[in-house]
């Protein structure tokens, strides 16, 4: 460290500069006067005095100039040489000249010891005496006569000078005592400041040091730097060459460049070698203290340990790379044809983008859990598609409700066989993150590893949470739909098991006679749901045939109570037709003709097979095409299957009495069905006007609320003929 000190020997420098300025001026004037005397009266004495005074003037000028630059030693030598030259010249001069120069010399010698004001007074008196003697001796060209007062003036001057000398010595002693006291106070203040500075430097948490000007050896080091470099004490560190403290020799060039730079070097980072051999990253800030000619005198600086910061930055860099790998893996994923296939791609991505050796995705279904996909280093204790043991399933579902968790797999006497098999497979730690769809937990993503020590649990948990979020987006909708399907299927099976429906029948009448000739079997559900919705849900769940068979069974069982001589119309899908063919044939053998209704919603892939089956069942089983005029598929059904009945779409019958366009379409269909030998049934007849209109147009049969709403079989039991309705001779609006 730089010590704060006070130099008591330099207090006189300002006074010395002023004295030399006056001395150089006086000596120059004296040289000019003697030069003039040399012209008027040449002589050796005059020459010597001229040369001496000129030398004194020049020396004073040079000494003052050097003194400004603090060259104190050189100044002292020059001033002493000038005074010696003056003293050597004085014996060669006449008494007058010696008297003139004596006070001048005395003033110069006493100058460092007296006050500035006394110095100028002495110089003024000496200069006046000198001028008087020069004028008397040189210009007037006459010696001093006996009794002249000028010698008395010289004697008086010396007496005055002697008195001043006593005062000067007394003043000098007093001032020297004051200066000594000030120096002592300053020395004490400097030492105190040095102690405070050292205490402050020793207490700072960063390393502080000072080196020599070449930067090769430490001069000072604080405890923080000693601890950073793992040295036992300060002396051991100071005894170590600087080159041994650099881990990389190339870092020495940074310090050398800082020494060569004219400006303060910016902070730089190096690797320092500790005494125990460990490398530590450090940031160094330098200050170069230079000498007057610009050469470095010392280096002061601070050392900040960056090892932890570098470690954090490296960890952040690794974390960023991990996040990028996870993001790349996730963005490459797409929903596949099934949740199992998507889950399989997800576990592959987890193992490939993370440090996990095990990965699995489990679906929660009801009270159980199903493993959708699994990856393990070796054979897994459970395969994809298998259900987890009930105890393990309950554990996972209860923990998943609270959020992600870390699970340690440790051997224990109470461990289940499932857990023991997983531990035998090598798993020791697992991360489990719930998969949520909306507010519902529908499964979990699990990742595991054989050794936790090599696993950054926090980073891995973040990655698995991202994969769980991706799973929620990719397979969440599929799993949620499957849960809904499972719930719907369970509800549908319960509906079928409990027969929560009943068959109802709606009459089909002859429009001309009003006689009921048949009934269409329909279904009403106990929960009030529209039948089409239940059948559509069953179709979506793949159980439409099962529901259709149950409702058909109920209708066939109840139809025996219908009036004799009427036929039964049932809605049977083409896929169901072959399975129910024998039962329909049995019904016809009992004297109940059957009409199978197909509509546009029934897709027929093979018309030839359906046609062959119908030919085998005819004439006891006849065919009706429903909802004709509501779509194009119905017409293909007609010309491919050649039905006995064609049922008009309800949209054509509604308000047909007031709509000529509908009337035209109905008339066209009447002509069409008469050409193919089929009978036309008007469905949805609700008013007498609609009935009479379609009858006039040539429609033979009718069905609708006008003739009777769908009702249980008891409503129609033993129903006979209805009275004949009068024909309508004129169409409304025609």
C-alpha positions in Angstrom: 0.0 0.0 0.0 1.1 3.6 -0.4 1.9 5.1 3.0 0.7 8.6 3.8 3.8 10.7 5.0 4.8 14.3 5.5 8.3 15.5 4.4 9.4 18.4 6.7 12.5 19.1 4.5 10.5 20.6 1.7 8.7 23.4 3.4 11.2 26.0 2.2 10.8 25.3 -1.5 8.4 28.2 -2.2 10.7 30.7 -0.4 13.7 29.4 -2.2 12.0 30.0 -5.6 11.3 33.6 -4.6 14.8 34.2 -3.3 16.4 32.8 -6.5 14.2 35.1 -8.6 15.4 38.2 -6.7 19.0 36.9 -6.6 19.1 36.4 -10.3 17.7 39.9 -10.9 20.2 41.5 -8.5 23.2 39.6 -9.9 22.1 40.6 -13.5 22.1 44.3 -12.5 25.4 44.0 -10.8 26.9 42.3 -13.9 25.6 45.2 -16.1 27.1 47.8 -13.8 30.5 46.2 -13.8 30.3 45.8 -17.5 29.8 49.5 -17.8 32.8 50.1 -15.4 34.9 47.7 -17.5 34.3 50.1 -20.5 35.2 53.3 -18.5 38.1 51.8 -16.4 39.3 48.4 -17.6 40.9 46.2 -15.0 41.2 42.7 -13.7 39.0 43.3 -10.7 36.2 44.7 -12.8 36.4 41.7 -15.2 36.3 39.2 -12.4 33.3 40.9 -10.7 31.4 41.1 -14.0 32.0 37.4 -14.7 31.1 36.3 -11.1 27.9 38.4 -11.0 26.8 37.1 -14.5 27.5 33.5 -13.4 25.5 34.1 -10.2 22.5 35.4 -12.2 22.6 32.5 -14.7 23.0 30.0 -11.9 20.0 31.4 -10.0 17.8 31.3 -13.0 18.7 27.7 -13.7 18.3 26.7 -10.1 14.8 28.3 -9.9 13.8 26.5 -13.1 14.9 23.1 -11.7 13.4 23.9 -8.3 10.0 24.2 -10.0 10.5 20.6 -11.2 11.3 19.5 -7.6 14.9 18.6 -8.4 15.8 19.5 -4.8 19.2 17.9 -4.7 20.4 19.6 -7.8 19.1 22.9 -6.6 21.0 22.6 -3.3 24.2 21.9 -5.2 23.8 24.9 -7.6 22.9 27.3 -4.8 25.9 26.2 -2.7 28.2 26.5 -5.7 26.9 30.1 -6.4 27.5 31.1 -2.8 31.0 29.6 -2.9 31.8 31.5 -6.1 30.6 34.8 -4.5 32.6 34.1 -1.3 35.7 33.4 -3.4 35.3 36.6 -5.4 34.8 38.9 -2.4 38.4 39.0 -1.3 39.5 40.3 -4.8 37.2 43.3 -4.6 37.7 46.6 -2.9 36.3 47.0 0.5 33.2 48.8 -0.9 32.4 45.9 -3.1 33.0 43.4 -0.4 30.7 45.4 1.8 28.0 45.4 -0.9 28.2 41.7 -1.6 28.5 40.6 2.0 24.9 41.4 3.0 23.7 39.8 -0.3 25.5 36.6 0.6 24.3 36.7 4.1 20.7 37.1 2.9 21.0 34.1 0.6 22.5 31.9 3.4 19.8 32.9 5.9 16.9 32.7 3.5 15.7 29.2 4.4 15.5 30.3 8.1 13.7 33.6 8.0 10.3 34.9 7.0 9.8 36.1 3.5 9.2 39.8 4.5 12.6 39.9 6.4 14.3 38.5 3.4 13.1 41.2 1.1 14.1 43.9 3.6 17.6 42.6 3.8 17.9 42.4 0.1 16.6 46.0 -0.3 19.2 47.4 2.2 22.0 45.4 0.7 21.1 46.5 -2.8 21.0 50.2 -1.9 24.4 50.0 -0.3 25.8 48.2 -3.4 24.4 50.7 -5.8 25.9 53.6 -3.8 29.3 52.0 -3.7 29.3 51.2 -7.4 28.3 54.8 -8.3 31.0 56.1 -6.0 33.8 53.9 -7.2 33.0 53.4 -10.9 30.9 56.2 -12.2 32.5 59.2 -10.2 35.9 57.6 -10.6 37.2 58.7 -7.2 38.2 56.8 -4.2 36.4 57.1 -0.9 38.1 60.0 1.0 39.0 59.6 4.6 36.1 60.6 6.9 33.6 59.7 4.1 30.3 58.4 5.7 30.0 55.6 3.2 32.4 53.3 5.1 30.4 54.2 8.2 27.3 53.1 6.3 28.9 49.8 5.6 29.7 49.4 9.3 26.2 50.3 10.2 24.9 47.8 7.8 26.9 45.0 9.3 25.7 46.0 12.7 22.1 46.0 11.5 22.8 42.7 9.8 24.2 41.3 13.0 21.0 42.4 14.9 18.9 40.8 12.3 21.0 37.7 12.5 20.1 37.4 16.2 16.4 37.9 15.4 16.7 35.4 12.6 18.2 32.7 14.7 15.6 33.2 17.4 12.8 33.1 14.8 14.4 30.1 13.1 14.5 28.1 16.4 10.9 28.9 17.2 9.8 28.0 13.7 11.8 24.8 13.6 10.1 23.7 16.9 6.7 24.5 15.3 7.7 22.5 12.2 8.8 19.6 14.3 5.5 19.6 16.2 3.6 19.8 12.9 5.7 17.0 11.5 4.9 14.9 14.5 1.2 15.6 14.2 1.3 14.9 10.5 3.3 11.7 11.1 0.7 10.5 13.7 -2.2 11.5 11.4 -0.6 9.6 8.6 0.0 6.5 10.7 -3.6 6.7 11.9 -4.9 7.1 8.4 -2.7 4.2 7.3 -4.2 2.0 10.1 -7.7 2.9 9.1 -7.0 2.3 5.4 -5.4 -1.1 6.2 -8.3 -2.0 8.4 -10.7 -1.1 5.6 -8.8 -3.0 3.0 -8.5 -6.0 5.3 -12.3 -6.1 5.8 -13.5 -5.9 2.2 -14.7 -9.2 0.8 -12.7 -8.9 -2.5 -9.0 -9.3 -2.8 -6.8 -6.2 -2.8 -3.1 -6.2 -3.8 -0.1 -4.2 -4.7 2.8 -5.3 -6.9 6.1 -3.8 -7.9 6.3 -1.7 -11.1 7.1 -4.7 -13.2 4.1 -6.7 -11.9 6.3 -9.7 -11.0 6.1 -9.6 -7.2 3.4 -9.0 -4.7 4.1 -6.2 -2.2 0.8 -6.2 -0.3 -2.3 -8.5 -0.1 -5.3 -8.4 2.0 -6.8 -11.5 3.9 -9.6 -11.9 1.2 -6.9 -12.5 -1.5 -4.9 -14.8 0.8 -8.1 -16.9 1.4 -9.1 -16.8 -2.3 -5.7 -18.3 -3.3 -5.7 -20.7 -0.4 -2.4 -19.6 1.2 -1.8 -20.1 4.9 -0.8 -16.5 5.5 0.0 -13.2 3.9 3.8 -13.8 4.1 3.5 -17.1 2.1 1.5 -15.3 -0.6 3.9 -12.4 -0.8 6.9 -14.8 -1.2 5.3 -16.4 -4.2 6.3 -15.0 -7.7 3.4 -13.6 -9.6 4.0 -16.0 -12.6 3.0 -18.9 -10.3 -0.4 -17.4 -9.7 -1.6 -17.6 -13.3 -3.3 -20.8 -14.4 -2.8 -19.9 -18.1 0.5 -18.4 -19.1 -1.3 -16.4 -21.8 -3.0 -14.4 -19.0 0.4 -12.8 -18.1 0.3 -10.9 -21.4 -2.8 -9.2 -20.2 -0.9 -7.7 -17.3 2.0 -6.7 -19.4 -0.3 -4.9 -21.9 -1.8 -3.0 -18.9 1.6 -1.8 -17.9 2.4 -0.6 -21.4 -1.0 1.2 -21.8 -1.0 4.9 -21.2 -4.6 4.8 -19.9 -6.1 2.9 -17.0 -6.7 -0.7 -18.2 -10.2 -1.9 -18.3 -11.2 -4.8 -16.0 -10.2 -8.2 -17.4 -10.8 -11.9 -16.5 -8.1 -14.5 -15.8 -7.8 -17.9 -14.2 -5.7 -17.9 -11.1 -4.0 -21.0 -9.7 -4.6 -21.6 -6.0 -2.0 -23.1 -3.8 -3.9 -26.4 -3.8 -3.9 -26.5 -7.6 -7.5 -25.5 -8.1 -8.2 -22.9 -10.8 -10.4 -20.0 -10.0 -11.9 -17.5 -12.4 -11.3 -13.9 -11.3 -12.0 -10.4 -12.5 -9.1 -8.0 -12.0 -9.3 -4.2 -11.9 -5.9 -2.4 -12.0 -4.6 1.0 -11.2 -1.0 1.8 -12.4 0.9 4.3 -10.3 3.6 5.9 -12.5 6.8 7.8 -11.8 7.4 11.3 -13.2 8.9 10.0 -16.4 5.9 7.6 -17.0 7.5 4.3 -15.9 5.2 2.2 -13.6 6.2 2.5 -10.0 3.6 0.0 -8.6 0.3 -1.7 -9.5 -2.7 -1.6 -7.2 -5.8 -3.6 -7.9 -8.7 -5.7 -6.8 -9.5 -9.4 -7.4 -13.1 -10.6 -7.6 -13.8 -14.3 -7.5 -16.0 -15.2 -10.5 -15.9 -19.0 -10.1 -19.4 -19.2 -8.8 -20.7 -16.8 -11.3 -19.1 -18.8 -14.1 -20.6 -21.9 -12.7 -24.0 -20.4 -12.6 -23.6 -19.1 -16.2 -22.5 -22.6 -17.2 -25.5 -24.1 -15.5 -27.8 -21.6 -17.2 -26.2 -22.4 -20.5 -26.7 -26.1 -19.9 -30.3 -25.4 -18.8 -30.9 -23.3 -22.0 -29.6 -26.2 -24.1 -31.9 -28.6 -22.2 -34.8 -26.3 -22.8 -34.0 -26.0 -26.5 -33.7 -29.8 -26.8 -37.1 -30.3 -25.0 -38.7 -27.6 -27.1 -37.4 -29.1 -30.3 -38.6 -32.5 -29.3 -42.1 -31.2 -28.3 -42.6 -29.1 -31.5 -41.8 -32.2 -33.6 -44.7 -34.2 -32.0 -48.1 -34.5 -33.6 -51.3 -36.3 -32.6 -51.3 -39.8 -34.1 -54.1 -42.2 -34.9 -54.6 -43.2 -31.3 -53.7 -42.1 -27.8 -51.4 -45.1 -27.5 -49.4 -44.2 -30.6 -49.1 -40.6 -29.5 -48.0 -41.6 -26.0 -45.5 -43.9 -27.6 -44.0 -41.0 -29.5 -44.0 -38.9 -26.3 -42.0 -41.4 -24.2 -39.5 -41.7 -27.0 -39.1 -37.9 -27.0 -38.7 -37.8 -23.2 -35.9 -40.4 -23.2 -34.2 -38.7 -26.2 -34.3 -35.1 -24.9 -33.7 -35.6 -21.1 -31.4 -37.5 -18.8 -34.2 -39.9 -17.9 -33.7 -43.6 -18.5 -37.3 -44.6 -17.8 -40.4 -42.9 -19.2 -44.1 -43.8 -19.2 -47.5 -42.4 -19.7 -50.5 -43.7 -17.7 -54.2 -43.1 -18.3 -56.7 -42.9 -15.4 -59.9 -44.7 -16.3 -62.6 -44.8 -13.6 -61.0 -46.3 -10.5 -58.1 -47.8 -12.4 -55.0 -46.9 -14.4 -53.9 -48.1 -17.8 -50.3 -47.9 -19.0 -50.4 -46.3 -22.5 -46.7 -46.4 -23.3 -43.4 -47.3 -21.5 -39.6 -47.0 -22.2 -37.0 -48.7 -20.0 -33.3 -49.7 -20.4 -34.4 -53.3 -20.2 -37.6 -55.4 -19.9 -40.2 -53.4 -18.0 -42.3 -55.1 -15.3 -45.5 -54.0 -17.0 -46.2 -53.6 -20.7 -48.2 -51.0 -22.6 -51.9 -51.7 -22.6 -51.8 -53.4 -19.2 -53.7 -52.2 -16.2 -51.7 -51.2 -13.1 -52.3 -53.0 -9.8 -55.2 -51.4 -7.9 -53.0 -50.3 -5.0 -50.6 -48.6 -7.4 -53.4 -47.0 -9.4 -55.0 -45.6 -6.2 -51.7 -44.2 -5.1 -51.0 -42.5 -8.4 -54.5 -41.0 -8.6 -54.5 -39.6 -5.0 -51.0 -38.1 -5.4 -51.7 -36.7 -8.9 -54.5 -34.6 -7.5 -52.0 -32.6 -5.4 -49.6 -31.9 -8.3 -46.1 -33.1 -9.4 -44.0 -35.1 -7.0 -40.6 -36.8 -6.7 -40.7 -40.5 -5.6 -37.8 -42.4 -4.2 -37.8 -46.2 -4.8 -36.1 -47.8 -1.8 -36.1 -51.5 -0.8 -38.6 -52.0 2.0 -40.2 -55.0 3.6 -43.7 -53.7 2.9 -43.0 -53.0 -0.8 -45.5 -54.6 -3.2 -44.5 -57.1 -5.9 -45.0 -54.4 -8.5 -42.6 -52.0 -6.7 -40.0 -54.7 -6.2 -40.0 -55.6 -9.9 -39.5 -52.0 -10.9 -36.6 -51.7 -8.4 -35.1 -54.8 -9.9 -35.4 -53.1 -13.3 -33.1 -50.4 -11.9 -35.3 -47.4 -11.1 -34.3 -45.4 -8.0 -36.0 -42.0 -8.4 -39.0 -41.0 -10.5 -40.7 -37.8 -11.3 -44.5 -37.8 -11.8 -46.4 -34.9 -13.4 -50.2 -35.0 -13.8 -51.8 -34.7 -17.2 -54.8 -32.3 -17.0 -57.6 -31.8 -19.5 -59.5 -28.8 -18.2 -59.9 -29.3 -14.5 -59.7 -33.0 -14.7 -56.6 -35.2 -14.1 -56.7 -37.8 -16.8 -53.3 -39.4 -16.4 -49.6 -38.8 -15.5 -46.2 -38.6 -17.2 -43.5 -40.5 -15.3 -39.7 -40.3 -15.8 -37.1 -42.2 -13.8 -33.4 -42.8 -13.4 -31.2 -45.3 -11.8 -29.0 -42.8 -9.8 -30.2 -39.5 -8.4 -26.7 -38.2 -8.0 -26.3 -37.8 -11.8 -29.7 -36.2 -12.1 -30.6 -32.5 -11.8 -34.0 -33.0 -10.3 -35.1 -29.4 -10.7 -34.2 -29.2 -14.3 -35.6 -32.6 -15.1 -38.9 -31.7 -13.3 -39.2 -28.6 -15.5 -38.6 -30.7 -18.6 -41.2 -33.4 -17.6 -43.7 -30.7 -16.8 -43.3 -29.4 -20.3 -43.8 -32.9 -21.7 -46.9 -33.3 -19.5 -48.2 -30.0 -21.0 -47.6 -31.3 -24.5 -49.3 -34.6 -23.6 -52.3 -32.6 -22.3 -52.6 -30.9 -25.7 -51.8 -34.0 -27.9 -53.6 -36.9 -26.2 -55.7 -35.0 -23.7 -58.6 -34.5 -26.1 -58.4 -38.1 -27.1 -58.3 -39.4 -23.6 -61.0 -37.1 -22.5 -63.2 -38.3 -25.4 -62.4 -41.9 -24.5 -63.4 -41.2 -20.9 -66.7 -39.7 -22.2 -67.2 -42.7 -24.4 -66.6 -45.0 -21.5 -69.0 -43.1 -19.4 -71.6 -43.0 -22.3 -71.1 -46.7 -23.0 -71.6 -47.5 -19.4 -74.7 -45.4 -19.3 -76.0 -47.0 -22.5 -75.4 -50.5 -21.3 -77.2 -49.7 -18.1 -80.1 -48.3 -20.2 -80.2 -51.5 -22.2 -79.9 -53.8 -19.1 -82.6 -52.0 -17.2 -84.8 -51.6 -20.4 -85.3 -47.9 -19.7 -87.4 -47.6 -22.8 -90.6 -48.9 -24.3 -91.9 -49.5 -27.8 -94.6 -47.3 -29.1 -96.6 -47.7 -32.3 -98.0 -45.1 -34.8 -100.7 -46.2 -37.2 -100.4 -46.1 -41.0 -103.8 -45.6 -42.7 -105.3 -46.0 -46.1 -106.1 -42.4 -47.1 -109.0 -43.4 -49.2 -110.8 -45.7 -46.7 -109.3 -44.4 -43.4 -108.5 -48.0 -42.4 -105.4 -48.7 -40.4 -103.3 -51.1 -42.4 -100.1 -51.1 -40.4 -98.1 -49.7 -37.5 -94.5 -48.3 -37.3 -92.7 -49.4 -34.2 -90.9 -46.5 -32.5 -89.0 -46.2 -29.2 -89.5 -43.8 -26.3 -86.8 -43.6 -23.6 -87.6 -43.1 -19.9 -85.2 -40.2 -19.5 -87.1 -38.2 -22.1 -84.1 -38.0 -24.5 -85.0 -37.7 -28.2 -84.7 -41.2 -29.7 -82.4 -40.0 -32.5 -79.9 -38.6 -29.9 -79.7 -42.0 -28.1 -79.2 -43.8 -31.4 -76.7 -41.3 -32.6 -74.7 -41.7 -29.4 -74.9 -45.5 -29.6 -73.6 -45.2 -33.2 -70.7 -43.0 -32.1 -69.8 -45.5 -29.3 -70.0 -48.4 -31.7 -73.1 -49.9 -29.9 -75.8 -48.9 -32.3 -76.5 -52.5 -33.3 -76.7 -53.5 -29.6 -79.3 -50.7 -28.9 -81.2 -51.4 -32.1 -81.5 -55.1 -31.2 -82.8 -54.3 -27.7 -85.4 -51.9 -29.0 -86.4 -54.3 -31.8 -86.7 -57.1 -29.3 -89.1 -55.0 -27.3 -91.1 -54.0 -30.4 -91.4 -57.6 -31.6 -92.4 -58.8 -28.2 -95.2 -56.2 -28.0 -96.5 -56.3 -31.5 -98.6 -59.4 -30.8 -101.2 -57.2 -29.2 -101.7 -55.1 -32.3 -104.9 -55.6 -34.4 -104.9 -58.6 -36.6 -104.4 -58.0 -40.3 -102.0 -55.1 -39.8 -98.3 -55.2 -40.7 -95.5 -54.0 -38.6 -92.9 -51.5 -39.9 -89.5 -51.6 -38.1 -86.4 -49.6 -38.6 -83.5 -52.0 -39.1 -80.0 -51.0 -40.2 -78.6 -52.9 -43.2 -75.8 -54.4 -40.9 -78.5 -55.6 -38.5 -80.7 -57.0 -41.2 -78.9 -60.3 -41.7 -78.7 -61.0 -38.0 -82.4 -60.4 -37.5 -83.5 -62.1 -40.7 -84.6 -65.3 -39.0 -86.6 -63.6 -36.3 -88.4 -61.4 -38.9 -89.2 -64.6 -40.9 -90.6 -66.2 -37.7 -92.8 -63.2 -37.2 -94.2 -63.4 -40.7 -94.9 -67.1 -40.2 -97.2 -66.1 -37.3 -99.3 -64.0 -39.7 -97.8 -60.6 -39.0 -96.3 -59.1 -42.2 -93.1 -57.1 -41.6 -91.9 -54.0 -43.4 -88.3 -53.1 -43.0 -87.6 -49.4 -43.2 -84.3 -48.1 -44.5 -83.5 -44.3 -44.5 -80.9 -42.1 -45.9 -78.9 -42.3 -42.7 -78.4 -46.0 -43.3 -75.3 -46.4 -45.5 -75.3 -49.4 -47.7 -72.0 -50.6 -49.0 -73.1 -53.7 -50.9 -76.5 -53.3 -52.5 -76.3 -56.7 -54.1 -76.0 -58.4 -50.7 -79.0 -56.5 -49.3 -81.0 -57.2 -52.4 -80.3 -60.9 -52.1 -81.2 -61.0 -48.5 -84.5 -59.2 -49.2 -85.3 -61.6 -52.0 -84.9 -64.5 -49.6 -87.2 -62.9 -47.0 -89.9 -61.8 -49.4 -92.9 -61.8 -49.7 -93.3 -62.0 -45.9 -90.8 -59.2 -45.3 -91.3 -56.2 -47.5 -89.1 -53.0 -47.8 -89.9 -49.4 -47.3 -87.5 -46.5 -48.1 -88.0 -43.7 -45.6 -87.5 -39.9 -45.9 -87.6 -39.8 -49.7 -87.2 -36.2 -50.9 -85.0 -35.3 -48.0 -81.7 -36.4 -49.6 -80.2 -38.0 -52.7 -79.3 -41.3 -51.0 -82.9 -42.3 -50.7 -83.4 -42.3 -54.4 -80.4 -44.7 -54.9 -81.9 -46.9 -52.3 -85.1 -46.9 -54.4 -83.7 -47.8 -57.8 -81.1 -50.3 -56.3 -83.5 -52.2 -53.9 -86.9 -51.7 -55.5 -89.0 -51.2 -52.4 -92.7 -51.9 -51.9 -93.3 -48.7 -50.0 -91.8 -45.2 -50.4 -92.3 -42.8 -47.5 -92.3 -39.1 -48.3 -90.1 -36.9 -46.2 -92.0 -34.9 -43.6 -90.6 -31.7 -45.1 -92.5 -32.3 -48.3 -95.8 -33.0 -46.6 -95.8 -30.1 -44.1 -98.0 -27.3 -45.5 -98.3 -29.1 -48.8 -101.9 -27.8 -49.1 -100.7 -24.2 -49.4 -97.5 -24.8 -51.5 -97.7 -25.5 -55.2 -94.0 -26.5 -55.4 -94.4 -29.2 -52.8 -97.6 -30.3 -54.6 -95.6 -30.6 -57.8 -92.9 -32.6 -56.1 -95.4 -35.0 -54.5 -97.2 -35.4 -57.8 -93.9 -36.3 -59.5 -93.1 -38.9 -56.8 -96.6 -40.4 -57.2 -95.9 -40.9 -60.9 -92.5 -42.3 -60.1 -93.7 -44.9 -57.5 -96.6 -46.0 -59.7 -94.1 -46.8 -62.5 -91.9 -49.0 -60.1 -95.0 -50.6 -58.5 -94.5 -49.1 -55.0 -97.0 -47.4 -52.8 -96.4 -43.9 -51.5 -96.8 -43.0 -47.8 -97.2 -39.4 -46.7 -95.4 -39.0 -43.4 -96.2 -36.2 -41.0 -99.8 -35.5 -41.9 -101.1 -33.2 -39.1 -104.2 -31.5 -40.7 -107.2 -32.5 -42.7 -106.1 -30.1 -45.5 -102.7 -31.9 -45.8 -104.5 -35.3 -45.8 -107.0 -34.3 -48.5 -104.3 -32.6 -50.6 -101.9 -35.6 -50.8 -104.9 -37.9 -51.3 -106.0 -35.9 -54.3 -102.4 -35.9 -55.7 -102.6 -39.8 -55.6 -100.8 -40.7 -52.4 -102.4 -43.9 -51.1 -101.2 -44.2 -47.5 -100.7 -41.7 -44.7 -99.0 -41.4 -41.3 -99.0 -38.6 -38.8 -100.6 -37.0 -35.7 -103.8 -36.6 -37.6 -104.3 -40.3 -37.5 -102.7 -41.0 -34.1 -99.6 -40.1 -32.1 -97.1 -42.9 -31.2 -98.5 -44.7 -28.2 -98.0 -48.0 -26.3 -99.4 -51.1 -27.8 -102.3 -51.1 -25.3 -103.6 -48.0 -27.0 -104.0 -49.9 -30.4 -105.0 -53.3 -29.2 -108.0 -54.8 -31.1 -108.4 -51.6 -33.0 -110.7 -52.2 -36.1 -111.5 -50.3 -39.1 -112.0 -46.5 -39.1 -114.8 -44.8 -41.0 -114.2 -43.8 -44.5 -113.1 -40.2 -45.0 -114.6 -38.1 -47.8 -112.4 -37.5 -50.7 -111.3 -33.9 -51.4 -112.0 -32.9 -54.9 -110.0 -29.6 -55.0 -106.5 -28.8 -53.9 -106.1 -25.7 -51.6 -104.7 -22.9 -53.6 -105.3 -24.5 -56.9 
